[in-house]
Amino acid sequence: MPLISIQDASLSFSDLEILKNAVLYINKNERISLIGKNGAGKSTLLKVINKNQDLDHGSIIYKKDIKISYLKQDNPKNLNISIYDFIKNQFKKENKKEINVNEIIEIKKIIKTFQVDKNSLLAELSGGFLRRVVLSSVLLGKPDVLLLDEPTNHLDINTITWLENFLKKFSGTILFISHDRSFIQNVCTRIVDLDRGRLISFPGNYKEFIKLKKEHNRIEKINKKLFDQNLKKEEIWIRKGIKARTTRNEGRVKNLKILRKEHENYKKIETFNNIKINEIKSYPGKIIFKLKNINFFIEKKSIIQNFSSIIQYGDKIGLVGNNGSGKSTMIKILMGEKKIQTGSIHFGKELKIAYFDQDRSILDSNKSILENINNGREKIVLNGKEQHLIGYLKKFLFKPNQIHCLVKTLSGGECNRLLLAKLFLKPSNVLIFDEPTNDLDLDTLELLEDIIIKYLGTVLIVSHDRNFIENTVNKYWIFKGDGLINTHFNSYDNLKEEKNKKIQKKYMSNQTKSNINFLKIKHNQVKKELKEVLDEIEKIENNIKKLQNKMNEPNFFKQKIINQLPILKEFNIEEKKLEKTLISWENLEKKL
């Protein structure tokens, strides 16, 4: 017998249909990934299963004495409470009873595994650590079914890996919402797709689901085409009039009415169509940012320590590291919002930065979609062409009747789609994304990947979505903690392999002091060479700047060609020299 049976379930809010005659059986020891487009109603379905939301029609049958625990999408708002008190209160709330001595002992055991004081406040914990505490609080009651809403949001990669291992060992059933493809692939045993009110089950992991879903959509399109042909044929017949009114043909007339109703109620498969970004496709020069020995401290804690790097036009850089290691701080430094204490930063000329803020601070939740996107103006300009805002928003799957909805009524994924629509309107040659994948559905993630890959300018991405990072960047800044940042040029998988090799080397007993000393000497030599190359780049840039100033003089190109040639020739030589020196710099960075 299933743990939970959902039968003939229907639920609507105004004109939004969440469930339509939906059926779902949840069995023992399953790990089910619930996926679907933003705003499809995934979180609402979890609330229905958790008895926080009633159905309009249909039934849910639960196994007798079933225990269900629900981990919400957001972390708790009241953080001025100790770890111990929080877990104790959550247990009482979930189980609707007072806590006994055995359960107090169990709480203390859980807190001991965190290796922190039980009286530590939640406010003192990192986002990832806080998520662990919240998850432990819902697991304390030993639930039969665990409901998780976006459990990986705001977690760093190490904590996501911990969560994957933790959930695979969990003895009960899990139903989770996630848009992290690696997480889904590694955890789930079955995928349920909430698609236009229907719950469609696909066996296996995420990779198998992609193949099956494509085939499912292909068959649906064929059937729809056949349906439309049949409807068209019947409409032609009914117009003949007299024949349709005979008693013998009443059944055919009735069938036509059913076909018409089906046609009216049919919802198309929604897909993104021809989305473009307002990209400035030329940039005067190669260097976007040049960082030289920069340092940033908060009080006495080093956040960025003696870091040097050159970001060129066209670079796509992933910022990877644990929560609190300095990634967002680096973004704010590059955007000029924070000032470094020592070192120097050179900002390229004519930078136009478009910034995706994970906190969505540029969206006003009390204003409508229309007011947020273009200050209420109904016409926009994209790549020099004027178009209507409603048409533009339709490309991001917003319906015309939605544009006057307040932003606070949108789901998290819809808010992020709106943020992307706003971001893509801004003319840019640099894109900066701070956790863009949170709450985005899988189709939107693939769209964003495609746009980043095709974008000619520079892109910097802070993300804990391993697939997204792997698919979009060509360089990594690895934030190791204590201000240390390494540059890495290989793929994320190679990065993990290198990390594992380093861990193995650490425990190799045959590593002698002489080898360590040799590596230290070699490392110092590379650092010295790197400094020399950076100085050389600065010198070449200054020469190019002087030559550009001469060429920008009003009368330069009015001179005879024989007088122009030496300057133009020297400028060409310096440009080639800069390109060669930048390659040397990249090769040296790889050795660090």
C-alpha positions in Angstrom: 0.0 0.0 0.0 1.4 3.5 -0.9 2.3 5.9 2.0 0.3 8.6 0.2 -2.3 8.4 -2.6 -3.5 11.5 -4.4 -6.5 10.8 -6.6 -8.4 12.9 -9.1 -6.9 16.1 -7.5 -7.9 19.6 -8.8 -6.8 23.0 -7.5 -7.0 26.5 -9.0 -6.3 30.0 -7.9 -8.3 32.4 -10.0 -7.3 31.6 -13.6 -4.2 29.6 -12.5 -4.7 25.9 -12.7 -2.3 24.1 -10.3 -3.8 20.6 -10.5 -6.2 19.1 -13.0 -7.5 15.6 -12.2 -4.0 14.8 -11.0 -2.9 11.3 -9.7 0.2 10.5 -7.6 1.3 7.5 -5.5 4.2 7.9 -3.1 5.7 4.7 -1.9 8.1 3.6 0.9 11.9 4.3 0.5 11.5 6.5 -2.6 13.4 9.7 -3.3 11.2 11.7 -5.7 12.2 14.9 -7.4 9.2 17.1 -8.1 10.0 19.4 -11.1 8.1 21.9 -13.2 8.2 25.4 -14.5 8.3 28.4 -12.2 4.8 29.2 -10.9 3.5 25.8 -11.9 2.5 25.1 -8.2 5.3 22.8 -6.9 5.5 24.4 -3.5 1.6 24.5 -3.3 1.6 20.7 -3.9 4.0 20.2 -1.0 1.6 22.3 1.2 -1.3 20.1 0.0 0.5 16.9 1.0 1.5 18.6 4.4 -2.2 19.4 5.0 -1.6 23.2 4.8 -3.7 23.6 1.7 -7.1 22.0 0.7 -7.9 20.7 -2.7 -10.9 22.0 -4.7 -11.7 18.5 -5.7 -10.3 15.0 -5.3 -8.8 13.1 -2.3 -5.5 12.3 -0.5 -5.3 9.0 1.4 -2.5 8.7 4.0 -1.2 5.5 5.5 -2.3 5.2 9.1 -0.2 7.1 11.7 2.1 8.5 9.0 4.6 11.1 10.1 5.4 13.9 7.6 8.1 16.6 8.1 8.4 19.7 5.9 11.5 21.8 5.3 10.4 25.1 3.8 12.3 27.0 1.1 13.5 29.8 3.4 15.5 29.7 6.5 13.8 30.8 9.8 13.4 34.6 10.2 14.0 34.7 14.0 17.7 34.0 14.3 18.1 35.4 17.9 17.6 31.9 19.4 20.1 29.2 20.4 20.6 26.1 18.4 19.2 24.0 21.3 16.1 26.0 21.8 15.4 26.2 18.1 15.6 22.4 17.6 13.5 21.8 20.7 10.8 24.2 19.6 10.7 22.8 16.1 10.3 19.3 17.5 7.4 20.4 19.7 5.7 22.2 16.8 6.1 19.2 14.4 5.0 16.5 16.9 2.4 18.6 18.8 3.6 17.3 22.2 6.0 18.1 25.0 9.6 16.8 24.7 10.8 13.9 26.9 14.2 13.1 28.4 15.2 10.7 25.6 14.4 13.3 23.0 16.5 15.9 24.9 19.4 13.4 24.9 18.9 13.0 21.1 18.9 16.8 20.5 22.2 17.1 22.5 23.7 14.2 20.4 22.7 16.0 17.1 24.3 19.3 18.3 27.5 17.5 19.3 27.9 16.4 15.7 27.9 20.1 14.7 30.9 20.7 17.0 29.5 24.0 18.2 28.1 25.2 21.6 24.4 24.4 22.0 23.9 27.9 23.2 25.3 29.4 19.9 22.7 31.7 18.3 21.4 30.9 14.8 22.5 34.4 13.8 26.1 33.4 14.3 26.0 30.5 11.8 26.7 30.5 8.1 23.9 29.9 5.6 25.0 26.3 5.0 25.4 25.5 8.7 22.0 27.0 9.5 20.5 24.7 6.8 22.0 21.7 8.5 20.5 22.8 11.9 17.0 23.3 10.3 17.2 19.9 8.5 18.3 18.1 11.7 15.3 19.7 13.5 12.8 18.2 11.1 14.5 14.8 11.1 14.5 14.5 14.9 10.9 13.1 14.9 11.9 10.3 12.5 9.4 11.1 9.8 8.2 8.5 7.3 8.0 11.2 4.6 10.3 14.2 4.3 9.2 17.2 2.1 12.0 19.5 1.0 11.4 22.8 -0.9 14.6 23.9 -2.7 17.0 22.4 0.0 20.2 23.5 -1.9 19.4 27.2 -2.2 22.2 29.3 -0.7 24.3 26.2 0.2 27.9 26.0 -0.9 29.2 23.1 -2.9 30.7 21.2 0.1 27.4 21.5 2.0 25.4 20.3 -1.0 27.7 17.2 -1.2 27.1 16.6 2.5 23.3 16.9 2.0 23.3 14.5 -1.0 25.1 11.8 1.1 22.9 12.5 4.1 19.6 12.1 2.1 20.9 8.9 0.4 21.3 7.4 3.9 17.8 8.6 5.1 15.6 5.5 5.8 12.3 7.2 4.9 10.7 8.6 1.7 11.7 12.0 0.3 9.8 14.3 -2.0 11.9 17.3 -2.9 11.8 20.3 -5.2 15.1 21.3 -6.7 16.5 22.9 -9.9 20.0 21.8 -9.2 20.6 19.2 -11.9 23.6 17.5 -10.3 21.7 17.2 -7.0 18.6 15.7 -8.7 20.9 13.3 -10.7 22.7 12.2 -7.5 19.7 11.8 -5.2 16.5 10.9 -6.9 15.1 7.5 -7.7 12.1 8.9 -9.6 11.0 12.2 -11.2 7.5 13.6 -11.1 6.9 16.5 -13.6 4.1 19.0 -12.7 3.2 20.0 -16.2 0.1 22.2 -16.9 -1.8 20.7 -13.9 -0.9 17.1 -14.6 1.5 14.9 -12.6 3.6 12.8 -14.9 5.9 10.2 -13.4 9.3 9.3 -15.0 11.4 6.4 -13.6 15.1 6.8 -13.1 17.4 9.7 -12.8 17.6 13.2 -14.4 19.6 12.1 -17.5 17.0 9.5 -18.3 14.2 12.0 -17.6 15.5 14.4 -20.2 15.4 11.7 -22.9 11.9 10.5 -21.9 10.5 14.1 -21.6 11.7 15.0 -25.1 10.0 11.9 -26.5 6.8 12.7 -24.4 6.7 16.2 -25.8 7.3 15.0 -29.4 4.3 12.5 -29.1 2.1 15.2 -27.6 2.8 17.6 -30.5 2.0 14.8 -33.1 -1.3 14.0 -31.3 -2.2 17.7 -31.1 -1.6 18.0 -34.9 -3.9 15.0 -35.5 -6.5 16.4 -33.1 -6.5 19.8 -34.9 -6.9 18.1 -38.3 -9.8 16.1 -37.0 -11.4 19.3 -35.5 -11.0 21.2 -38.8 -12.6 18.4 -40.7 -15.6 18.3 -38.3 -16.0 22.1 -38.4 -16.2 21.9 -42.3 -18.8 19.2 -42.0 -21.0 21.1 -39.5 -21.1 24.2 -41.7 -22.9 22.1 -44.4 -25.9 22.6 -42.2 -28.8 20.3 -43.1 -27.0 17.0 -42.8 -25.8 17.9 -39.4 -29.3 18.5 -38.1 -30.6 14.9 -38.8 -31.2 12.6 -35.8 -28.7 10.1 -37.2 -25.9 12.7 -36.9 -26.7 14.0 -33.3 -23.8 11.9 -31.9 -21.4 13.5 -34.3 -22.6 17.0 -33.4 -22.2 16.1 -29.7 -18.7 14.8 -30.3 -17.8 18.1 -32.1 -18.8 20.0 -29.0 -16.5 17.8 -26.9 -13.7 18.5 -29.4 -14.3 22.2 -29.2 -14.1 22.2 -25.5 -10.9 20.1 -25.5 -9.4 22.6 -28.0 -10.4 25.6 -25.8 -8.9 24.0 -22.6 -5.7 22.8 -24.2 -2.6 24.5 -22.9 0.5 24.7 -25.1 3.9 23.5 -24.1 5.5 26.8 -23.0 9.0 27.4 -24.4 11.3 30.4 -24.5 11.4 32.1 -27.9 14.1 34.3 -29.5 15.3 35.9 -26.3 18.1 38.4 -26.9 20.3 40.5 -24.6 21.1 44.2 -25.1 24.8 43.5 -25.7 27.5 46.1 -26.6 29.4 44.0 -29.1 32.6 46.0 -29.2 35.1 47.1 -26.6 38.1 49.4 -26.9 40.9 47.2 -25.7 41.4 43.8 -24.1 41.6 44.4 -20.3 38.4 44.8 -18.3 39.9 44.7 -14.8 43.5 44.4 -13.5 44.0 43.5 -9.9 47.4 43.9 -8.4 48.2 42.6 -4.8 44.8 43.6 -3.5 43.9 43.1 0.2 40.5 43.4 1.9 39.9 42.9 5.7 36.9 43.1 7.9 38.1 44.1 11.3 41.2 41.8 11.6 39.9 39.0 9.4 41.5 38.7 6.0 38.8 38.2 3.3 41.1 38.8 0.2 44.8 38.4 0.6 47.4 39.7 -1.8 45.5 38.7 -4.9 46.5 39.6 -8.5 44.7 38.8 -11.7 43.9 40.2 -15.1 40.3 39.9 -16.5 40.2 40.2 -20.2 37.3 41.0 -22.6 35.5 37.7 -23.3 36.6 35.9 -20.1 34.0 33.8 -18.3 35.0 33.3 -14.7 33.4 31.2 -12.0 33.8 32.2 -8.4 33.7 29.0 -6.3 34.1 28.5 -2.6 32.4 27.9 0.7 29.9 30.4 2.1 31.6 33.4 3.7 34.9 32.9 1.8 34.7 36.3 0.0 33.0 35.7 -3.3 30.3 38.3 -3.0 32.9 40.7 -1.5 35.0 40.3 -4.6 32.0 41.1 -6.8 31.3 44.3 -4.8 34.9 45.4 -5.1 34.8 45.0 -8.9 31.6 46.9 -9.0 33.1 49.7 -7.0 30.8 49.2 -4.0 33.6 48.2 -1.6 37.1 49.7 -1.4 40.3 47.6 -1.0 42.7 48.5 1.9 45.9 47.9 -0.1 46.9 47.1 -3.6 45.6 48.5 -6.9 42.7 48.0 -9.3 42.6 49.2 -12.9 39.1 49.5 -14.3 38.8 49.4 -18.1 37.3 52.2 -20.1 33.7 52.3 -21.1 32.6 49.4 -18.8 28.9 48.8 -18.9 28.0 46.3 -16.1 24.7 44.5 -15.8 24.4 42.9 -12.3 22.1 40.0 -11.2 21.6 40.4 -7.4 20.6 37.2 -5.6 18.6 39.4 -3.1 16.6 40.9 -5.9 17.1 44.4 -4.3 16.4 46.1 -7.7 12.8 44.7 -7.7 10.2 46.6 -5.8 7.8 44.0 -4.4 5.0 46.5 -4.0 5.1 47.6 -7.6 3.7 45.7 -10.7 5.8 43.8 -13.2 5.2 46.6 -15.7 6.4 49.3 -13.2 9.5 47.3 -12.3 10.7 46.3 -15.8 10.7 49.7 -17.6 9.5 52.3 -15.1 5.9 51.7 -16.4 6.8 52.6 -20.1 5.2 50.2 -22.5 7.9 50.5 -25.2 11.4 49.3 -24.9 14.6 49.5 -27.0 16.6 46.4 -27.5 19.8 46.4 -29.7 18.6 49.7 -31.3 15.1 48.4 -32.2 11.9 49.5 -30.5 9.4 46.9 -29.4 6.3 46.6 -27.1 7.0 45.5 -23.5 4.2 43.0 -23.5 5.7 41.2 -26.4 9.1 41.2 -24.7 7.7 39.8 -21.4 5.8 37.1 -23.3 9.2 35.7 -24.3 9.9 35.3 -20.6 6.6 33.4 -20.3 4.7 36.3 -18.6 1.1 36.5 -19.9 -0.4 39.9 -20.9 -2.9 39.6 -17.9 0.0 39.3 -15.5 1.9 42.5 -16.2 -0.2 44.5 -13.7 0.4 41.9 -10.9 2.4 43.0 -7.9 5.9 41.4 -7.7 5.2 40.2 -4.2 2.6 37.8 -5.6 5.1 36.0 -7.9 7.0 32.8 -7.0 10.7 32.9 -6.4 11.4 31.6 -9.9 9.1 34.1 -11.5 10.9 36.9 -9.7 14.2 35.7 -11.0 12.8 35.5 -14.6 11.6 39.1 -14.2 15.1 40.1 -12.9 16.6 38.4 -16.0 14.2 40.3 -18.3 15.2 43.6 -16.6 18.9 42.7 -16.7 18.9 41.8 -20.4 17.4 45.2 -21.3 20.4 47.1 -19.9 23.2 47.7 -22.5 26.3 45.8 -21.2 29.7 44.4 -22.0 30.2 42.8 -18.6 27.6 40.5 -16.9 27.9 39.7 -13.2 25.7 37.0 -11.7 25.5 36.4 -7.9 23.7 33.1 -7.4 21.5 33.4 -10.5 20.3 29.7 -10.5 18.3 29.9 -7.2 14.6 29.2 -7.8 15.1 29.0 -11.6 13.3 26.1 -13.4 15.3 23.8 -15.7 14.2 25.4 -18.9 15.2 28.9 -17.7 18.6 27.5 -16.6 19.3 26.1 -20.0 18.3 29.4 -21.6 20.6 31.4 -19.3 23.5 29.0 -20.1 22.9 29.5 -23.8 22.9 33.3 -23.5 26.1 33.3 -21.4 27.9 31.0 -23.9 27.0 33.2 -26.8 27.7 36.5 -25.0 30.9 38.1 -26.4 31.7 40.2 -23.4 33.0 39.3 -19.9 31.0 37.2 -17.4 31.6 36.6 -13.7 29.4 34.1 -11.9 29.0 33.2 -8.3 27.1 29.9 -8.2 26.9 26.6 -6.3 25.2 24.9 -9.2 27.9 22.6 -10.4 26.3 21.9 -13.8 25.7 25.6 -14.5 29.3 26.5 -13.7 30.7 23.6 -15.7 28.7 24.6 -18.7 29.4 28.3 -18.8 32.9 29.3 -17.5 36.4 28.9 -18.9 38.3 30.0 -15.7 37.8 29.6 -12.0 38.7 31.7 -9.0 38.8 29.2 -6.0 38.2 30.9 -2.7 39.9 28.7 -0.2 39.2 30.7 3.0 41.4 33.1 5.1 41.7 35.4 2.0 43.5 32.9 -0.2 42.3 32.7 -3.9 43.7 30.4 -6.5 43.1 30.6 -10.3 42.2 27.4 -12.1 41.8 26.9 -15.9 40.4 23.4 -16.1 36.9 22.1 -15.8 35.1 21.7 -12.4 35.5 17.9 -12.5 39.2 18.2 -13.0 39.2 20.7 -10.2 37.6 18.0 -7.9 40.2 15.4 -9.1 43.1 17.8 -8.3 41.6 18.4 -4.9 41.4 14.7 -4.2 45.0 14.2 -5.4 46.1 17.0 -3.0 44.3 15.3 -0.1 46.0 12.0 -1.0 49.4 13.6 -1.2 48.8 15.2 2.2 48.8 11.7 3.8 51.6 10.2 1.8 54.3 9.2 4.2 57.1 9.2 1.6 56.9 12.9 0.9 60.3 14.3 2.0 61.3 17.7 3.3 63.5 18.2 0.3 60.6 17.8 -2.1 58.5 20.3 0.0 61.4 22.8 -0.1 61.8 22.3 -3.8 58.1 23.0 -4.4 58.3 26.1 -2.2 61.3 27.5 -4.2 59.5 26.7 -7.5 56.3 28.4 -6.2 58.3 31.5 -5.2 60.1 31.6 -8.6 56.7 31.5 -10.4 55.3 34.3 -8.1 58.4 36.4 -8.9 58.0 35.8 -12.6 54.3 36.6 -12.4 55.1 40.0 -10.7 57.6 40.8 -13.5 55.0 39.9 -16.2 52.4 42.1 -14.5 54.9 45.0 -14.4 55.6 44.4 -18.1 51.9 44.4 -18.9 51.5 47.7 -17.1 54.5 49.2 -19.0 53.1 48.0 -22.4 49.7 49.4 -21.6 51.2 52.8 -20.7 53.0 52.8 -24.1 49.7 51.9 -25.9 47.9 54.7 -24.0 50.5 57.3 -25.1 50.3 56.1 -28.7 46.5 56.2 -28.6 46.7 59.8 -27.3 48.8 60.8 -30.3 46.5 59.0 -32.7 43.5 60.8 -31.1 45.0 64.2 -31.8 42.7 66.2 -34.2 45.3 66.6 -36.9 46.9 63.1 -36.7 45.1 61.6 -39.7 45.4 64.8 -41.7 49.2 64.3 -41.9 50.9 62.7 -44.8 50.8 58.9 -44.6 54.7 58.7 -44.2 54.3 60.7 -40.9 51.5 58.4 -39.6 53.2 55.1 -40.4 55.8 55.0 -37.6 53.2 55.6 -34.9 50.7 53.1 -36.4 53.5 50.5 -36.8 54.7 51.0 -33.2 51.1 50.7 -32.0 50.7 47.4 -33.9 53.9 46.1 -32.3 52.8 47.0 -28.8 49.4 45.4 -29.3 51.0 42.1 -30.4 53.5 42.4 -27.5 50.6 42.8 -25.1 48.8 39.8 -26.5 52.0 37.7 -26.1 52.6 38.9 -22.5 49.0 38.1 -21.5 49.5 34.5 -22.7 52.7 34.3 -20.6 50.7 35.6 -17.6 48.0 33.0 -18.1 50.6 30.2 -18.4 52.3 31.3 -15.1 48.9 31.5 -13.3 48.3 27.9 -14.3 51.5 26.9 -12.5 50.5 28.4 -9.2 
